[in-house]
Amino acid sequence: MAAAHEGPEGFPQTQWSLVARAGQIDPAAKREALGQLLGRYLPALRAHLVHRKGLSHEKAEDLVQEFVASKILEKDLIARADQNLGKLRTFLLTALDRFVTNQLRNERAKKRAPSQRDVVAFDERQIGLPAGQRPSEVFDVAWARGVISEALTQMRQDCETSGRMELWGVFEARIVGPTFEGTLPVDYRQLVDRFGFQSPTQASNALTTAKRMYARALRSAVGQYAQNEDEIESEINELKEILARCGA
């Protein structure tokens, strides 16, 4: 179970990943962990099917729901994830692609005489990308934005809980708005009046504290599905690379 929040300047390290909880036997813990994992990954999976596979939004939604029902829930796909075969998102994306290939070929096969050669073998124990191939860029970007959104939400909630909303306000005015909405950073002198700081220097120091909070929130979000500190660091670096490639 994750530790309690450390206060306005920090977030806990994850002690028990969502992946491990999603693969356990206890129904309540399993259901909660699966719900969190699906909430994080399903938008990226849908985006992949729409933008990379060229499916309609309705068809993509139907196939993702079928994938969740028949593979993740019925076949307990998450419990079969093997970190030795790569990252969880790569595992899920490859599993989805093979599932969708099967489904679409089976649909076409119904319109003519079916053949065994029309069906792609699907083995969750052997999921991995061929050497030199990358996961869908669309999927990666959607995943990265989802992680960032989760980290921002967690940071704001912690500021609210601790009664330090001025930290969120400074971070939003200087970082979130300019980064995600294209607004100009609010001048520190305006932040003094807006949030009651004693000086622009104090407002600048508050931003430094807020940045540390966000960095810890991001590590906490990534840590839910990473196995150790090295993997958390690797995931964060890859997240930055993904957003840099798409110009974010």
N, C-alpha and C positions, 0 to 999 in steps of 0.2 A: 504494500500500500504506500502511496506517495506520502512524503512528509508534509507537514503543514507549511503554509506560506511563511517566509522569513520576515515579512514586513515590507514597507514601501520600497526598499532598495534591493530586494532580492527575491528570487523564486527558488523553490526546492529542486534538488536534483531528483530525477526520476529513479525510483528504486525497483519498480516492477513495470515492465513495458506493457503496452496495450497488446502487442503481439502475443506475449506469453499468457496474458489474461484471456485473450480471445481463443486460445487453444486449450484452456483447461476444462475440467469436467463440470465444475460448479455452474449450474444454469444461470443464476442471477449475475455472477461476475462475468461470465461468458457473454451474456446478452448485453450488458453495459459496455464492455470493451468492444464488442463487434459494432455496436451502435456508433461509438466514437470513431472507430476506424472507417466505417462505411461513410460517415459524415464527412470525413477528410478526403477520401479517395474517389467516391462516386462522381463528384462534379468533373474531376480530371478524366475519369474513364469515359463519361458521356462526351466531353469535349473531344477526346481522341476519336471516338466513333464518328462524330459529326464532321470534324475538320480534317481528319486524316483519312478516314474511310469513306467519306462522302455520303453518309447516311442522313436521313432526315432526323430532326429532333425527336419526332414521335417514335421512329424505328429504333433510334439509339436508346431511348428511354426504355422501350419494351425489352430490348436485348440485354440491357444492364440489369433490369429487374429479373429477367430469366436467369441470368448469370448468378445473381445473388441468391436466388431461390434454389437453383439446382446444384450449384458448385460451392458457394460459400456456406450456405446454411445446411443443405441436405448432405453434401459430401465433405463438409468441414474442411474446406480448402485452406483456411488460414493455419490450421493446426499442422498442415503438411509443408508449410513454408520452411525452406532450409536456407539459412543465411550463407551457407557455403556456396550456394548457387547464385548469389547476388542479392541486391536490395529488394525489399518487400514490394516497392512500387513496380520494379521490373518484373517480379514474379507475377503480380496481379495483372499487369498489362499484357504479358505474354499469355497468361491463362485466358484472359478475356479475348484476345485475338484468335486463339485457337478455338475457343468456344463459339465465337461469332462465325468463324469460317465454317465450322461444322453446321451451325444452324442455317446459314444462308445456303450452303450446298445441299443440305437436306430439304430445304424448301424448294430449291430448283429440281431436286431429284423427284419430288412428288409429281412434277409436271411431265416427267418422262420415266422410262424404265430405270430404276435405281441400280447403281453399281457400287460394289465395295470400294472401287477406286475413287468414288466421289466423296468418301468420308475420310477426314483427316484424323489420324490417331491422336487421342488426347490422354496424356498421362501426367497428372499433377506432380508426380515425383521426378519428372525429368524436364521441368520447365526452366528454360534459360535462353538468352539470346545467342544467335550464332556469333562467332568471333568477329570483331570489327564492327558489329552493328550496334546502333544506339536506340534507346526507347524513343517513342514519339515525342518530338519537340513540343507539340501542342499539349500533350499529356504532362510533360515536365514543367512547362510554364504554368499550367493550371494547378499542378501540385504545389509548386513553389509559392504561388500567390495565396493558395489556401493555407499553407503553413504560416506565412507572414500575417495573414488576416487573423489566424488563431492566436498568434503571439501578441498582436495589437489588442485583441479582445481581452486576453488574459491580463495584459499590462493595465488596461483601463479599469478592469474589474478590481485589480489589486489597489489601484490608486483610490477608487471609490471606497473600498473596504477600509483602507488606512486613513481616509480623510485627507489625502494629499492630491486632490484633483488639479492643483496648480502645476504639479509635475507633468500630468497628462496634457494640460493646456499648453504648456511651453513646448512639449514634444510635438503636439499636434500642429502648433503654429509655425514651428521652425523646421520640422522634419516631415510629418505625415502629409500636411497640405501641399508643400512644394513637391514632394516625391510622387504622390498619387493623384493630385488634382492640378498640378502645374501652377499653383499660386506662389506668390513671392513670399519669402520668409518674413515673418513679422519682426519689425525692429525691436530690439531689447528695451528701448525706452517705452514703447507702447505696451510691452509685456509688464513693465513695472506698474503702470497704471491699471492694467487689466487684472492682474493677479495679486497686487499689493506687495510686490517686492520692494526692498529698501533702496535698491540700486540696480543698474544694468548688469553689474558684476554678479550680484546675487541671482539675477535671472539667468545669466550664463552658467553659473554653478548649478542651478536647478536643472538646466538642460543636460549637463554632464551626468547628473544623478539619473535623470530620465533615460538617457542612453544606456546606462548600465542596467537599468531595470528592463529595458527592451531586450538587451543582449541576453539577459538571464531568462526572460520570457521565451525568447526564440530557442534557447537551449532546452528549456523545459518542454516546448512543443515538439521539437525534434527528438528529444530523449524518450518520448512515449513509444517510439518504434525503433530506436537505435539500441544496440546491445551494450555499448560501453562508451567511455569518454572519447576514445579515438574515433569511433564510428560517428558520434555526434559531431565532432569537429569536421570529419570528412563530409557528412551530409550538409552542414552549414556552408562549407566551401563550395560544394557542388551547387547548392541553392543559389549562391552568389554568381557562379559561373552561368547558370541557366538564365538568370535575369539579365546578366550582362550581355549574353548572346542575343536576347530579344530586345535589347535597348532599354530595359526597365531600370 
